[in-house]
Amino acid sequence: MDFFNFGFFFFVVVICILSQENNIEQCKLVKERDSLNAKLENQFSKSNQLQEKILEKDQIIQMLEKKLLSEQIAVVQLSCEHKQTLDILNLRSLWIRSIPC
């Protein structure tokens, strides 16, 4: 083997080694990228689930607010009816007392 052939052979070997190292590095980077993509997809999924839970909670809150309002209205109505009934009873009591025995 003459010097030129040896130099060419050495160059080919170096290129092969560098190529293998690049392939190994590329493989690592691809795995890292895929891992990061999987983590990102997982985070998106969790984010979507949290948004759905927030919407559900908002709907429950709105429903409870409506229920509370209707119960407050019912309490006010009952209070008014109770006051009217007391007023009627008081008037009857006064009327009965005013009748001479």
Secondary structure, DSSP 8 states (H G I E B T S, - for coil): --HHHHHHHHHHHHHHHHHHHHHHHHHHHHHHHHHHHHHHHHHHHHHHHHHHHHHHHHHHHHHHHHHHHHHHHHHHHHHHHHHHHHHHHHHHHHHHHHS--
